[in-house]
Amino acid sequence: MIISEHEYLLPIILGNGKDAVSAAKKIYKKTGARVHLFASKFPFWQRAFYRCHTVDPMRDEFLLESLTSYLGSIEEFYCPVIIICDERIQRFVEQNSASVESVCLAIRYEDFFEDESK
């Protein structure tokens, strides 16, 4: 199964730096799925295009709490996927793998569309 083609895909990006926003744009353009961003601040234009979840301050314990709380509130048929865009988020997912990967998938952005080219 190609994850980017899942009917109930729920892409989640942690942070809103340059790489994260670039990934969010590409994911939305290719899949049509509204991307959920978790970060401490959002410009107006990001609020218009993405589902923004404020985590302030953007520390690991607050991010984990916000993320698990959100994931606990969604319907079971959704397929939540954390798109890893940078090394900080990669470390966060690895350090919290028991909590994070028990409720959603985590995949590097480079691998997100990989199966489509095959």
GIFEN-V492719 format. One record per residue. N is the residue number from 0. SS is DSSP state (H for helix, E for strand, C for the rest). PHI is phi in whole degrees, -180 to 180 (none if undefined). OMEGA is omega in whole degrees, -180 to 180 (none if undefined). Layout:
# GIFEN-V492719
n: <N N>
ss: <SS SS>
phi: <PHI PHI>
omega: <OMEGA OMEGA>
This chain:
# GIFEN-V492719
n: <0 1 2 3 4 5 6 7 8 9 10 11 12 13 14 15 16 17 18 19 20 21 22 23 24 25 26 27 28 29 30 31 32 33 34 35 36 37 38 39 40 41 42 43 44 45 46 47 48 49 50 51 52 53 54 55 56 57 58 59 60 61 62 63 64 65 66 67 68 69 70 71 72 73 74 75 76 77 78 79 80 81 82 83 84 85 86 87 88 89 90 91 92 93 94 95 96 97 98 99 100 101 102 103 104 105 106 107 108 109 110 111 112 113 114 115 116 117>
ss: <C C H H H C C C E E E E E E C C C H H H H H H H H H H H H H H C C C C E E E E C C C C H H H H H H C E E E E C C C C C H H H H H H H H H H H H H H C C C C C E E E E E E C C H H H H H H H H H C H H H H C C C C E E E E H H H H C H H H H C>
phi: <none -90 -61 -69 -104 -63 -60 -112 -59 -128 -74 -126 -122 -97 99 -140 -73 -57 -65 -66 -69 -61 -64 -60 -61 -66 -64 -63 -63 -82 -108 80 -81 -71 -86 -98 -108 -115 -159 -82 -142 -139 -68 -55 -64 -67 -64 -75 -104 -126 -88 -104 -120 -79 -126 -134 -76 -83 -105 -54 -66 -72 -62 -62 -63 -64 -65 -67 -64 -64 -64 -72 -97 -89 -68 -64 -77 -73 -115 -75 -134 -83 -96 -87 -109 -151 -65 -62 -71 -59 -64 -58 -65 -64 -69 -117 -60 -62 -78 -77 -78 -82 -119 -160 -86 -132 -144 -70 -57 -59 -94 -61 -103 -55 -66 -67 -80 -87>
omega: <177 -173 -178 179 180 -176 -178 179 177 -178 -179 177 -179 -176 178 175 -177 -179 -179 -179 177 178 -180 179 -178 180 179 -178 -177 -173 -175 -179 177 -178 176 178 174 -179 -178 -180 179 171 -178 -176 177 178 -180 -173 -175 172 -173 179 -177 175 -175 1 -176 176 -174 -177 178 178 179 180 180 -179 -179 177 179 -178 177 -177 -177 179 -176 -175 177 179 -179 -179 173 178 -177 -176 -180 -176 -180 -180 175 178 179 -179 179 -179 -177 -173 -179 -180 -174 -173 174 -179 179 175 173 -177 177 -179 -179 -178 -173 -179 -173 -176 -179 -176 -178 none>
